[in-house]
């Protein structure tokens, strides 16, 4: 399952990030590593997700969110 499958208000644990190394490095710098819990706050019509990651709100495009494997917590 990917992050795009999670509905607003639900939480998930990151399992894997399947992005190029530059984007993976950026997400790791923000604190998104396997095992991290994220909560989807909002889904925009464009597919953009607003998530809560370690107490900070981030927006992720749908293409990026499709490459982040998660499981429900």
Biopython code that builds the backbone (N, CA, C, O; Angstrom):
import numpy as np
from Bio.PDB.StructureBuilder import StructureBuilder

atoms = [
    (1, "UNK", "N", (0.858, -1.169, 0.000)),
    (1, "UNK", "CA", (0.000, 0.000, 0.000)),
    (1, "UNK", "C", (0.906, 1.234, 0.000)),
    (1, "UNK", "O", (2.008, 1.206, 0.548)),
    (2, "UNK", "N", (0.433, 2.305, -0.615)),
    (2, "UNK", "CA", (1.220, 3.534, -0.661)),
    (2, "UNK", "C", (0.535, 4.641, 0.140)),
    (2, "UNK", "O", (-0.613, 4.506, 0.565)),
    (3, "UNK", "N", (1.255, 5.714, 0.331)),
    (3, "UNK", "CA", (0.740, 6.832, 1.114)),
    (3, "UNK", "C", (-0.535, 7.419, 0.509)),
    (3, "UNK", "O", (-1.370, 7.951, 1.240)),
    (4, "UNK", "N", (-0.696, 7.331, -0.804)),
    (4, "UNK", "CA", (-1.904, 7.877, -1.435)),
    (4, "UNK", "C", (-3.167, 7.103, -1.055)),
    (4, "UNK", "O", (-4.274, 7.614, -1.228)),
    (5, "UNK", "N", (-3.023, 5.888, -0.544)),
    (5, "UNK", "CA", (-4.169, 5.080, -0.128)),
    (5, "UNK", "C", (-4.700, 5.461, 1.253)),
    (5, "UNK", "O", (-5.788, 5.031, 1.635)),
    (6, "UNK", "N", (-3.960, 6.246, 1.991)),
    (6, "UNK", "CA", (-4.350, 6.627, 3.347)),
    (6, "UNK", "C", (-5.300, 7.821, 3.268)),
    (6, "UNK", "O", (-5.033, 8.789, 2.556)),
    (7, "UNK", "N", (-6.392, 7.747, 3.992)),
    (7, "UNK", "CA", (-7.400, 8.810, 3.989)),
    (7, "UNK", "C", (-7.093, 9.851, 5.064)),
    (7, "UNK", "O", (-6.406, 9.546, 6.039)),
    (8, "UNK", "N", (-7.596, 11.080, 4.896)),
    (8, "UNK", "CA", (-7.385, 12.123, 5.905)),
    (8, "UNK", "C", (-7.849, 11.667, 7.286)),
    (8, "UNK", "O", (-8.922, 11.084, 7.437)),
    (9, "UNK", "N", (-7.022, 11.944, 8.279)),
    (9, "UNK", "CA", (-7.309, 11.558, 9.651)),
    (9, "UNK", "C", (-6.696, 10.227, 10.043)),
    (9, "UNK", "O", (-6.650, 9.898, 11.228)),
    (10, "UNK", "N", (-6.222, 9.452, 9.068)),
    (10, "UNK", "CA", (-5.619, 8.151, 9.352)),
    (10, "UNK", "C", (-4.105, 8.267, 9.448)),
    (10, "UNK", "O", (-3.493, 9.150, 8.846)),
    (11, "UNK", "N", (-3.519, 7.366, 10.209)),
    (11, "UNK", "CA", (-2.067, 7.333, 10.379)),
    (11, "UNK", "C", (-1.499, 6.065, 9.770)),
    (11, "UNK", "O", (-2.185, 5.048, 9.662)),
    (12, "UNK", "N", (-0.241, 6.137, 9.376)),
    (12, "UNK", "CA", (0.452, 4.996, 8.788)),
    (12, "UNK", "C", (1.930, 5.057, 9.160)),
    (12, "UNK", "O", (2.460, 6.108, 9.519)),
    (13, "UNK", "N", (2.571, 3.910, 9.062)),
    (13, "UNK", "CA", (4.009, 3.812, 9.313)),
    (13, "UNK", "C", (4.711, 3.633, 7.973)),
    (13, "UNK", "O", (4.298, 2.813, 7.154)),
    (14, "UNK", "N", (5.764, 4.397, 7.755)),
    (14, "UNK", "CA", (6.530, 4.316, 6.512)),
    (14, "UNK", "C", (7.317, 3.007, 6.501)),
    (14, "UNK", "O", (8.022, 2.681, 7.456)),
    (15, "UNK", "N", (7.185, 2.263, 5.400)),
    (15, "UNK", "CA", (7.923, 1.012, 5.234)),
    (15, "UNK", "C", (9.110, 1.177, 4.301)),
    (15, "UNK", "O", (10.204, 0.696, 4.594)),
    (16, "UNK", "N", (8.900, 1.855, 3.178)),
    (16, "UNK", "CA", (9.949, 2.009, 2.175)),
    (16, "UNK", "C", (9.686, 3.261, 1.350)),
    (16, "UNK", "O", (8.545, 3.685, 1.168)),
    (17, "UNK", "N", (10.777, 3.838, 0.857)),
    (17, "UNK", "CA", (10.687, 5.014, 0.001)),
    (17, "UNK", "C", (11.401, 4.672, -1.302)),
    (17, "UNK", "O", (12.612, 4.454, -1.311)),
    (18, "UNK", "N", (10.657, 4.624, -2.395)),
    (18, "UNK", "CA", (11.192, 4.211, -3.689)),
    (18, "UNK", "C", (11.304, 5.422, -4.610)),
    (18, "UNK", "O", (10.576, 5.534, -5.596)),
    (19, "UNK", "N", (12.222, 6.326, -4.277)),
    (19, "UNK", "CA", (12.457, 7.539, -5.060)),
    (19, "UNK", "C", (13.928, 7.610, -5.436)),
    (19, "UNK", "O", (14.740, 6.839, -4.926)),
    (20, "UNK", "N", (14.271, 8.529, -6.324)),
    (20, "UNK", "CA", (15.680, 8.713, -6.653)),
    (20, "UNK", "C", (16.429, 9.187, -5.405)),
    (20, "UNK", "O", (15.817, 9.663, -4.448)),
    (21, "UNK", "N", (17.735, 9.054, -5.423)),
    (21, "UNK", "CA", (18.529, 9.305, -4.217)),
    (21, "UNK", "C", (18.416, 10.744, -3.712)),
    (21, "UNK", "O", (18.448, 10.967, -2.502)),
    (22, "UNK", "N", (18.287, 11.714, -4.600)),
    (22, "UNK", "CA", (18.181, 13.111, -4.154)),
    (22, "UNK", "C", (16.887, 13.340, -3.381)),
    (22, "UNK", "O", (16.896, 14.003, -2.344)),
    (23, "UNK", "N", (15.779, 12.798, -3.874)),
    (23, "UNK", "CA", (14.500, 12.964, -3.171)),
    (23, "UNK", "C", (14.477, 12.152, -1.884)),
    (23, "UNK", "O", (13.930, 12.604, -0.877)),
    (24, "UNK", "N", (15.066, 10.955, -1.905)),
    (24, "UNK", "CA", (15.151, 10.165, -0.674)),
    (24, "UNK", "C", (15.943, 10.911, 0.384)),
    (24, "UNK", "O", (15.555, 10.948, 1.551)),
    (25, "UNK", "N", (17.048, 11.501, -0.027)),
    (25, "UNK", "CA", (17.886, 12.263, 0.906)),
    (25, "UNK", "C", (17.107, 13.436, 1.493)),
    (25, "UNK", "O", (17.206, 13.703, 2.691)),
    (26, "UNK", "N", (16.345, 14.126, 0.679)),
    (26, "UNK", "CA", (15.535, 15.262, 1.143)),
    (26, "UNK", "C", (14.498, 14.806, 2.168)),
    (26, "UNK", "O", (14.335, 15.444, 3.208)),
    (27, "UNK", "N", (13.804, 13.719, 1.886)),
    (27, "UNK", "CA", (12.802, 13.225, 2.827)),
    (27, "UNK", "C", (13.451, 12.738, 4.123)),
    (27, "UNK", "O", (12.907, 12.951, 5.206)),
    (28, "UNK", "N", (14.610, 12.087, 4.016)),
    (28, "UNK", "CA", (15.324, 11.666, 5.231)),
    (28, "UNK", "C", (15.734, 12.865, 6.068)),
    (28, "UNK", "O", (15.664, 12.821, 7.296)),
    (29, "UNK", "N", (16.162, 13.940, 5.408)),
    (29, "UNK", "CA", (16.551, 15.156, 6.131)),
    (29, "UNK", "C", (15.360, 15.764, 6.870)),
    (29, "UNK", "O", (15.533, 16.404, 7.907)),
    (30, "UNK", "N", (14.157, 15.566, 6.340)),
    (30, "UNK", "CA", (12.945, 16.063, 6.988)),
    (30, "UNK", "C", (12.456, 15.108, 8.084)),
    (30, "UNK", "O", (11.549, 15.447, 8.844)),
    (31, "UNK", "N", (13.050, 13.928, 8.163)),
    (31, "UNK", "CA", (12.692, 12.975, 9.206)),
    (31, "UNK", "C", (11.851, 11.808, 8.746)),
    (31, "UNK", "O", (11.394, 11.023, 9.577)),
    (32, "UNK", "N", (11.628, 11.663, 7.440)),
    (32, "UNK", "CA", (10.834, 10.548, 6.943)),
    (32, "UNK", "C", (11.769, 9.386, 6.624)),
    (32, "UNK", "O", (12.415, 9.357, 5.577)),
    (33, "UNK", "N", (11.825, 8.443, 7.537)),
    (33, "UNK", "CA", (12.625, 7.243, 7.368)),
    (33, "UNK", "C", (11.716, 6.044, 7.647)),
    (33, "UNK", "O", (10.671, 6.204, 8.277)),
    (34, "UNK", "N", (12.092, 4.852, 7.193)),
    (34, "UNK", "CA", (11.272, 3.684, 7.508)),
    (34, "UNK", "C", (11.043, 3.567, 9.018)),
    (34, "UNK", "O", (11.970, 3.700, 9.816)),
    (35, "UNK", "N", (9.798, 3.318, 9.380)),
    (35, "UNK", "CA", (9.420, 3.226, 10.785)),
    (35, "UNK", "C", (8.768, 4.485, 11.319)),
    (35, "UNK", "O", (8.166, 4.460, 12.393)),
    (36, "UNK", "N", (8.874, 5.583, 10.593)),
    (36, "UNK", "CA", (8.290, 6.849, 11.020)),
    (36, "UNK", "C", (6.780, 6.838, 10.814)),
    (36, "UNK", "O", (6.290, 6.344, 9.798)),
    (37, "UNK", "N", (6.051, 7.379, 11.770)),
    (37, "UNK", "CA", (4.596, 7.477, 11.638)),
    (37, "UNK", "C", (4.228, 8.802, 10.990)),
    (37, "UNK", "O", (4.770, 9.849, 11.344)),
    (38, "UNK", "N", (3.302, 8.749, 10.037)),
    (38, "UNK", "CA", (2.777, 9.948, 9.385)),
    (38, "UNK", "C", (1.261, 9.921, 9.469)),
    (38, "UNK", "O", (0.646, 8.855, 9.482)),
    (39, "UNK", "N", (0.671, 11.097, 9.524)),
    (39, "UNK", "CA", (-0.782, 11.235, 9.526)),
    (39, "UNK", "C", (-1.177, 12.089, 8.337)),
    (39, "UNK", "O", (-0.630, 13.173, 8.139)),
    (40, "UNK", "N", (-2.122, 11.607, 7.544)),
    (40, "UNK", "CA", (-2.622, 12.395, 6.421)),
    (40, "UNK", "C", (-3.636, 13.388, 6.969)),
    (40, "UNK", "O", (-4.630, 13.000, 7.584)),
    (41, "UNK", "N", (-3.380, 14.658, 6.744)),
    (41, "UNK", "CA", (-4.258, 15.718, 7.228)),
    (41, "UNK", "C", (-5.280, 16.130, 6.188)),
    (41, "UNK", "O", (-6.421, 16.453, 6.520)),
    (42, "UNK", "N", (-4.866, 16.117, 4.918)),
    (42, "UNK", "CA", (-5.742, 16.625, 3.868)),
    (42, "UNK", "C", (-5.337, 16.031, 2.526)),
    (42, "UNK", "O", (-4.156, 15.813, 2.258)),
    (43, "UNK", "N", (-6.338, 15.774, 1.689)),
    (43, "UNK", "CA", (-6.104, 15.367, 0.302)),
    (43, "UNK", "C", (-6.720, 16.429, -0.587)),
    (43, "UNK", "O", (-7.915, 16.709, -0.496)),
    (44, "UNK", "N", (-5.909, 17.016, -1.442)),
    (44, "UNK", "CA", (-6.393, 18.033, -2.375)),
    (44, "UNK", "C", (-6.909, 17.360, -3.645)),
    (44, "UNK", "O", (-6.556, 16.217, -3.937)),
    (45, "UNK", "N", (-7.734, 18.066, -4.385)),
    (45, "UNK", "CA", (-8.253, 17.527, -5.651)),
    (45, "UNK", "C", (-7.133, 17.209, -6.633)),
    (45, "UNK", "O", (-7.250, 16.281, -7.434)),
    (46, "UNK", "N", (-6.056, 17.970, -6.573)),
    (46, "UNK", "CA", (-4.930, 17.760, -7.484)),
    (46, "UNK", "C", (-4.153, 16.490, -7.143)),
    (46, "UNK", "O", (-3.282, 16.077, -7.909)),
    (47, "UNK", "N", (-4.456, 15.866, -6.005)),
    (47, "UNK", "CA", (-3.738, 14.667, -5.584)),
    (47, "UNK", "C", (-2.685, 14.947, -4.535)),
    (47, "UNK", "O", (-2.111, 14.021, -3.962)),
    (48, "UNK", "N", (-2.427, 16.223, -4.279)),
    (48, "UNK", "CA", (-1.450, 16.593, -3.269)),
    (48, "UNK", "C", (-1.940, 16.180, -1.890)),
    (48, "UNK", "O", (-3.117, 16.340, -1.566)),
    (49, "UNK", "N", (-1.030, 15.646, -1.079)),
    (49, "UNK", "CA", (-1.348, 15.271, 0.294)),
    (49, "UNK", "C", (-0.682, 16.234, 1.254)),
    (49, "UNK", "O", (0.474, 16.611, 1.064)),
    (50, "UNK", "N", (-1.397, 16.627, 2.270)),
    (50, "UNK", "CA", (-0.804, 17.384, 3.374)),
    (50, "UNK", "C", (-0.693, 16.388, 4.514)),
    (50, "UNK", "O", (-1.692, 15.815, 4.950)),
    (51, "UNK", "N", (0.533, 16.185, 4.996)),
    (51, "UNK", "CA", (0.768, 15.197, 6.039)),
    (51, "UNK", "C", (1.386, 15.845, 7.263)),
    (51, "UNK", "O", (1.968, 16.927, 7.189)),
    (52, "UNK", "N", (1.249, 15.167, 8.385)),
    (52, "UNK", "CA", (1.927, 15.562, 9.610)),
    (52, "UNK", "C", (3.049, 14.557, 9.811)),
    (52, "UNK", "O", (2.809, 13.356, 9.936)),
    (53, "UNK", "N", (4.267, 15.058, 9.840)),
    (53, "UNK", "CA", (5.456, 14.231, 10.003)),
    (53, "UNK", "C", (6.273, 14.793, 11.143)),
    (53, "UNK", "O", (6.865, 15.865, 11.022)),
    (54, "UNK", "N", (6.309, 14.071, 12.254)),
    (54, "UNK", "CA", (7.078, 14.492, 13.429)),
    (54, "UNK", "C", (6.686, 15.892, 13.897)),
    (54, "UNK", "O", (7.543, 16.687, 14.281)),
    (55, "UNK", "N", (5.387, 16.187, 13.863)),
    (55, "UNK", "CA", (4.884, 17.457, 14.364)),
    (55, "UNK", "C", (4.930, 18.609, 13.380)),
    (55, "UNK", "O", (4.595, 19.740, 13.734)),
    (56, "UNK", "N", (5.338, 18.340, 12.155)),
    (56, "UNK", "CA", (5.424, 19.384, 11.135)),
    (56, "UNK", "C", (4.560, 18.999, 9.950)),
    (56, "UNK", "O", (4.508, 17.833, 9.559)),
    (57, "UNK", "N", (3.879, 19.990, 9.379)),
    (57, "UNK", "CA", (3.025, 19.758, 8.208)),
    (57, "UNK", "C", (3.853, 19.876, 6.933)),
    (57, "UNK", "O", (4.639, 20.808, 6.764)),
    (58, "UNK", "N", (3.656, 18.902, 6.037)),
    (58, "UNK", "CA", (4.335, 18.897, 4.750)),
    (58, "UNK", "C", (3.327, 18.592, 3.661)),
    (58, "UNK", "O", (2.339, 17.894, 3.892)),
    (59, "UNK", "N", (3.580, 19.115, 2.480)),
    (59, "UNK", "CA", (2.770, 18.795, 1.308)),
    (59, "UNK", "C", (3.609, 17.923, 0.386)),
    (59, "UNK", "O", (4.773, 18.218, 0.118)),
    (60, "UNK", "N", (2.998, 16.844, -0.095)),
    (60, "UNK", "CA", (3.664, 15.938, -1.030)),
    (60, "UNK", "C", (2.786, 15.787, -2.269)),
    (60, "UNK", "O", (1.571, 15.619, -2.162)),
    (61, "UNK", "N", (3.400, 15.849, -3.423)),
    (61, "UNK", "CA", (2.664, 15.610, -4.659)),
    (61, "UNK", "C", (2.267, 14.155, -4.763)),
    (61, "UNK", "O", (2.869, 13.294, -4.121)),
    (62, "UNK", "N", (1.259, 13.877, -5.567)),
    (62, "UNK", "CA", (0.756, 12.508, -5.680)),
    (62, "UNK", "C", (1.803, 11.563, -6.275)),
    (62, "UNK", "O", (1.860, 10.396, -5.888)),
    (63, "UNK", "N", (2.622, 12.039, -7.200)),
    (63, "UNK", "CA", (3.648, 11.179, -7.798)),
    (63, "UNK", "C", (4.652, 10.724, -6.737)),
    (63, "UNK", "O", (5.087, 9.573, -6.742)),
    (64, "UNK", "N", (5.011, 11.623, -5.838)),
    (64, "UNK", "CA", (5.947, 11.273, -4.772)),
    (64, "UNK", "C", (5.271, 10.373, -3.742)),
    (64, "UNK", "O", (5.865, 9.397, -3.286)),
    (65, "UNK", "N", (4.042, 10.693, -3.378)),
    (65, "UNK", "CA", (3.319, 9.896, -2.378)),
    (65, "UNK", "C", (3.075, 8.471, -2.872)),
    (65, "UNK", "O", (2.999, 7.545, -2.064)),
    (66, "UNK", "N", (2.950, 8.282, -4.198)),
    (66, "UNK", "CA", (2.769, 6.944, -4.763)),
    (66, "UNK", "C", (4.006, 6.063, -4.601)),
    (66, "UNK", "O", (3.919, 4.842, -4.735)),
    (67, "UNK", "N", (5.138, 6.664, -4.319)),
    (67, "UNK", "CA", (6.392, 5.915, -4.195)),
    (67, "UNK", "C", (6.785, 5.651, -2.735)),
    (67, "UNK", "O", (7.878, 5.154, -2.464)),
    (68, "UNK", "N", (5.894, 5.982, -1.806)),
    (68, "UNK", "CA", (6.182, 5.784, -0.392)),
    (68, "UNK", "C", (5.282, 4.660, 0.123)),
    (68, "UNK", "O", (4.067, 4.821, 0.233)),
    (69, "UNK", "N", (5.897, 3.530, 0.432)),
    (69, "UNK", "CA", (5.165, 2.371, 0.938)),
    (69, "UNK", "C", (4.869, 2.519, 2.424)),
    (69, "UNK", "O", (5.747, 2.899, 3.198)),
    (70, "UNK", "N", (3.636, 2.222, 2.824)),
    (70, "UNK", "CA", (3.226, 2.385, 4.216)),
    (70, "UNK", "C", (2.355, 1.213, 4.663)),
    (70, "UNK", "O", (1.899, 0.411, 3.849)),
    (71, "UNK", "N", (2.135, 1.132, 5.984)),
    (71, "UNK", "CA", (1.184, 0.193, 6.558)),
    (71, "UNK", "C", (0.407, 0.934, 7.629)),
    (71, "UNK", "O", (0.922, 1.868, 8.243)),
    (72, "UNK", "N", (-0.841, 0.515, 7.856)),
    (72, "UNK", "CA", (-1.650, 1.137, 8.898)),
    (72, "UNK", "C", (-1.038, 0.864, 10.267)),
    (72, "UNK", "O", (-0.434, -0.184, 10.493)),
    (73, "UNK", "N", (-1.201, 1.820, 11.173)),
    (73, "UNK", "CA", (-0.760, 1.617, 12.567)),
    (73, "UNK", "C", (-1.969, 1.425, 13.455)),
    (73, "UNK", "O", (-1.824, 1.239, 14.663)),
]
sb = StructureBuilder()
sb.init_structure("model")
sb.init_model(0)
sb.init_chain("A")
sb.init_seg("    ")
for serial, (resi, resn, name, xyz) in enumerate(atoms, 1):
    if name == "N":
        sb.init_residue(resn, " ", resi, " ")
    sb.init_atom(name, np.array(xyz, "f"), 0.0, 1.0, " ", f" {name:<3s}", serial, name[0])
structure = sb.get_structure()
